[in-house]
Amino acid sequence: MKTKQMILEEIAFTMIPRVGPVMGRQLITYCGSIEAVFTESKRILKTIPGIGEEIASQISNASSLMDAAAYELSHMTTENIHYVFYYDTDYPTRLFHVPDAPLLLYTKGRMNLQPQRSVAIIGTRKPTAYGKAITEELIETLKPYDVTVVSGLAYGIDITAHRLCLQHEIPTIGVMGSGMGTIYPDHHVETAHQMMTNGGIITEFAYDTGPDAVNFPMRNRIVAGLSDVLVVIESAIKGGSMITANLANDYNKDVMAVPGRKTDKNSAGCNHLIKRQQAHLIESGEDLIELMSWHRNTRQQTFQTDLFAEMSPDEQKIYRLIIDNEEKDIDTLAFHSKSTPGELAAILLTLEFKGAIKSIPGKKFVAIG
């Protein structure tokens, strides 16, 4: 269990000016721990690549950072806000492998950050009746598949998806571009509170952070990173949804888009993604289920048992990891199996030849037997 001092140090670490997620990881790697970062001499800190005089001085004079962390912790205590740090075991695995993933996520609600399946649903802030109908059909289709829906709590498709999840009792997580002290926009406060019984809200920003424009592209990378598949319902050729879709592609996530008429500006972005082969074309929830191979398990236990008996111990270990979670991406398999990339690639190939697994979009694998 973390001590109060450890908690304060972790929060304070994320508040060091000009130290973002990438440099933060570098600092911890060089020093060995967050505690060591704060106790290291300024002279040594300045020798770390990317850390100059100004940043070293900020770290060496950390009392103001600790005061800010104590202020943050006081709000967390009174408002039942929690956090997860990137090296904690419950930090979202899907997000862990994103190069610029947040060092810390504040959470509020009752959410599973390691859901079996995760779908991000995003789109325009001014959806048409068509866009809303597609969103509703998609949510209804997802209900039997143990899915958590992620979105950005914004106007339009985002809030439509969140509210439909509440109606259908599907866990849903809203990623915010502000701190927990400012749920934005105001019109969505009630919905956000309702989400906390089966999902909730998350943010990387400190409690008093307002909804500044610069925060939303940062918010979008979390939406993309938390998903197995990102669905764009309606989007103009430019905007936040297109940024998020591009990020999802960069992160090797599956991206899907709903097409529209070429004269419809609300579909221009979706059509562009499909045309450039940056998104799969889907017209229904069933298309998503089919593309992701999420049809409910109909394997016979006898077949599974016989297949398992034919495997080597290493093959059994990888197969068990896949079958216990229904699907796994290659990075997660490598992390949990402690296998080298070469070893893992050879085992996965053998399991495919044996008909035990198959690969699906996004460098993921599902069990067949």
N, C-alpha and C positions, 0 to 999 in steps of 0.2 A: 504494500500500500504506500502511496506517495505521502510524504510529509508535507506540511504546509509550506515549508521552505522550498521544497522541490516544485510544488505547484506555482509558487510565486516566481521562481526562476524560469520556469517554462513559459509562463505568460509574459514575463518581462523580456525574455529573449525575442519574442515575436514583435516587440515594440521598439527594438533598436532601429533608429533611423537609417534608411538606405540599406538595410539588410533584409532582403527578400527570401523566399523559400530556397532558391538555388544557393545563394551565398550562405544562408543559415546552415544548410546541410554541410557545406564546405567547412564552415567554422567548427561545427561539432566534430567532424571527421578529423580535423587538424588537432583539436584540443582534447578530444576523447569523451567529453561530456559537456552539458550545459553549465554545470557547476565549475568545471575547469575553464570554460570560456570567461566566466565572470571573475575568476581568481587569477587568471593569467596576467602577466605584466604587460604594460602598454608596449614596451620594447619588443616583446615577442609577438604580440598581436599584429604589430605593423609589418612583420615579416611574412605574414600570411597573404598569399596572392589575393588582390582585390580589397584588402583592408588597409586603408591609409591612415593618416594622422587623425582625421576627423572621426572616423568610425571607431578607431582604437580609443580615442578619448571618451566617446560616448559609452563604450563598454566599461572602461576603467572607472568612470564616475557614474556608477549604476544606481545610486540612491534614488534618483528621480524615476528611473525605470521601475524600481521596486515599489515606489509609492504608487505609480500608475497601475501596477499589477495588483497591489492591495486594494485599490479602488475598484478594479475590475472584479476581484474575488468577492468583494462585499456585495455587489449586484448579483453575482452568481449564487451566492448563499441565500439571499432574500428572495430571489425570483426563480429558484430551482433550475438554474442554467448549468449545464455540464460542459466539459470539453474533452477532446481527445487529441493527443499529440501524435506526430507522425510515426514515432517508433513504438507507440502503444500497440498491444496485440489486437485491440478492437478498432484501430484506425482502419477506414474502409480499404479493403484489399484492391478494389477496382481503381481507387484513386492513388494508391501507394506508388504505382509504377509510372504515374504521370510526372514528367521531369520537373514541372513547376507547381506541383501540388502544394496546397497550404501546409505550413508546419503545424498549425493548430486549427481545429474546428470547434466552434461553440455550438452546442446543441440544446434544443428545448423541446420536450415532448416524449413520446414513447415510440422510439423508432429502432429499427434494426439496420445498422449501417453495413451489415453483411447479408443482404437479402439473397434469396435463391436466384431471383431474376429481377433485373432492374431496367425499366424503360423510361427514357426522358422524352417528354412530349412538349414541343415548343411551337411557336408560330407568331403570327402578327398580333398586334395589340388591337386591331380593328377587324375581327374575323367576319366573314359572311355567314349567312345561314348554312351554306354548304360546309364551311369549315367547322362550324359548331356541330353539325350533324355527323361529320366524319369523326370528330373527337368523341362524340357520344357512342358511336358504333364501336370505335376502337376500345374504349374503356369497358364497355359491356363484354366484348370478346375476351379481354384480358382477365376478367374476374376469376375463371377457374384455374388459372395458371400460376398462382402464388407469386404474383408480380408486385413490386413496389414501383410507384410512378413518381418520377422526379421532374420538377419544373421550377420556374423562377418567380412564382407568386406575382407576376406582372399582369397587367390588363390583357384581355383577349383570350388567346388559346391557353395560356398558362393557367389563369384562374379558372377557366372553364374545365380544364383537366382536373385541377385540384378538387373543385366542387363536385364533379361527377364521381371522382374516387370516393368522396365522403358519402354520396348517395348509394354507391355500390359496395361500401365497406372494404375498399382497397387501400392499403397503406400508401400514403403519399407524403413526400418531403418537399418543402419549399426552400430553395436556396436564395438567400437574401444578399442584396448589394448594400446593406447597411448593418449597423450593430443591432443587438437585441433590444436596445432602448427605443428603436424607431422601426416599427413594422411598416413597410412602404409597399404600395400606397395605403393611405388611411382606410380606404373603402374595403380593404381586404383583411383588416385586423380580426374581425369576427371569424372569418374563414380560417385564418391562421390559428386561432385559438381552438377551433373545432378540430383541426388537423392534428393537434397535439395528443389526442386520445388514441390515434392509430397512425403514427407518423410524427410530423412536427416540422420545425424550421431549423435551419443551420446557417452559419455564417462564419467567415474567417475574421470579421471586423470587430474591433473593440466596441463595448456597449454604447458609447455616445456617438459613434460614427454615423453621420447622416447619409442619405441616399445620393451621394455625389456621382456625377456622370462617369467619372473615371473608374468607379467601383464595379460597374455592371459588366464590362468585358472580363474582369477578374472573376465575377460571379459565374459567368458563362462557362469558364474552364472547369469549374466544379460540377456544373450540371452535366457537361460532356463526360467528365472523368468518372462520375458516379454511375454511368449507364452501361448496360450491355449493348443497347441499341438506342439510337436517338432518332425520333420521328419528327419531321417538319411537316406540319399540317398546312399552313398557308404562310407565305413570306414574300415580301417584295425582294427585288434583286439585291438590295443592300439593307443592312440592319443587324440587330443583335442575333436573330435566328441564323442568318448566314454565317456570322462569326462563330457561333456555337457549332454549327455543322462542320465548318472547316477545322475547328479544334478537334471535334470528334474524329474526323478523318486522320488528323495528325496523331491522335492517340490510338489509332488502329481499332476504333470502335465501329460497329456497324451503323450506317446512316441510311435512313429510309425517308422518302418524301412522297406526298400525295400530289399527283399532277392536276393541272387545271387548264382552262382554255388559254390560248396564247394571247388573247386580248385582255385577260384578267390580271391586273397589276399585282393582286394578292397572291397569285400563283407563279409569278415570274421567277421568283427565287427557287421554288420547288422544281419548276421545269428546267431551270438552268442546272441545278444539281444533278438531275436525272440525265439531261443531255450530255453533260460532261463526265458522266459515269462516276459522280461523286456521291450518289445515293441510289439505292434500289427503288424502283417504282412500286408503290403499293396503293391499292384502291380500297382495302378493307383490313380489318383486324386479322382475318384469316390469312391474308397474304403475309402479315408479319409473323404469325405463328408458324406458317409453313417455311418461310425463309430462315427462321431461327431454330427450326426443328424442335419446337416446344410442345408437340402433341403429347398428351399424357401417356405415361409409361404403360405399355401393354406386354412387356417381356414376360416370358414364363420363367419362374424361379428355377426350374430344373435345368433349363438351357443356360442360365446364368451360372449355376453351380458347376455344371460340366465344363463350361468355358474357363472358369476360374481355376479349375483343377489342372488344366493344361498349361498354365502360365508359370513362368519362373518367378521367384520371390520378388525381383525388381519389377517385373510386369504386373504382378498382383498388387504391389504398392501403388503404382500409377493408376491402374484400373480402378482400384478402390477409391482413390481420390476423385476420379471422374464420376463414378457411379454414385458415391455418397452425396455428391452435390449436383447431380444430373448433368452438369457441364462445367468445364474449366477452361480458362485461357492458358496459353503456353507459359506466360510469365508467372502466373499463380502456381501452376504445376511445378515449375522449377523452384519457386520459393519454398513450397511446402514439402517437396520431395528431397530437397537439398542435392538435386542432380545437376551435373554440368550440362550446358546446352547440347553438347555432342551426345552424352549418354541419354538424355531425355529424347532427343530427336530419333535416336535408334530404337528406343523402346516404343515410342509412339508409332513409328513406322511398322514395327513388328505387330503391335496390337491392331493396326489397321489391316495388315495382311491376314491376320487371324479372324477378322470380321468382328472384333470385340468393340471397336470404336470407329467413329468417322469424324472427319474434320468438317466444321461449319464456318461460315463467314466470320472474320475477325480473329483468326488464329485460335479458335476454340475447338474443343473436342467433346463429343457426347458418346455415351455408351450405347451400343446397339443391343448387346446381349442382355 
